[in-house]
Amino acid sequence: MTSTQLNARSLPKLGTAVRALRRRRGLTQAELARRAGVSREWVITVEAGETYGIEVGRLMRLLDALDANLTIEAFDTDETQ
């Protein structure tokens, strides 16, 4: 299995990444919603980048259904080093 990293530093970018993964997996929005235990409407709003106050539990179920994970990467912003 090949690993791919997608930039999701904002809600619109997260939505774009979810849509890209869903399409790569050959899933419809309805199929993804069923697998993740969420509504199709919720998947639509996530893909549109409009899910402010997103529930982490739902997001994790969605990512599980896509066989993807959430990674947090910190960037060093201390310019004195």
N, C-alpha and C positions, 0 to 999 in steps of 0.2 A: 504494500500500500504506500502511495506517495503522499507526503505531507505538503500542504499548501498554506501559506499564511496570507490572510486578507486583512487589510487595514480597516479597523472599525473604531476610529477615534471619535466618532460622532454618531448620533442616531441615524442620520441619512446614510453614512458609510456602513453602519451595522446592517441597515436594511438592504443595501446593495450587496453586502457579503452574504446575507441569508438568502437572498434571491438567487445569487450566483451558485451557492452550494445546493439549493433546492433543484435548480435546473440541471446541474451536473449529476445529481442523483436520479434525475428523471422523474421527479415527483411533481404532482400538481399541488396547488395551494391546499386543496381539500385533503389530499392524501397526507401531506405534511401535518396539517392540523389534526387529523384523526390519529396519526402516530404519536403526536406530542400531547394529545389530550387538551387541545385548545380549539377555539373557533376559527373558521376560515377568515372571518372578518378581522380577528386579532392578527393572523399571519399577514393579511393585506396591510394593516396599519404598521406592523413591524417593517415589512418590505418597503413601505413608503417613507420610513424614517419618522413617523408621526406618533410613536408610542412614548410620550414623555411620562416619566414616573413608571417606567417598565418594571414589571415584577420579575425579580431575578429567578424565582422558581420556575415561572413559565418560560423564561428565556432559556434556562438550563434544559428543560424538557424539550424545547424546540431544537437546541443544539444536539442533544442526545439523539433525537430522531434523525438528525442529519449526520450522525457519527462525527461530530465536530466538538471542539472544546473552546473554552474561554481562557485566554492567556492574558495576564497583565504584565506589561513590560514598562519598567521605569527608566526614564532617560535622565542622565546626570545633567542637571542644569547649573551646577556649581562651576562657574567659570574661573575660579581661583586656582584650580588644580592644573 
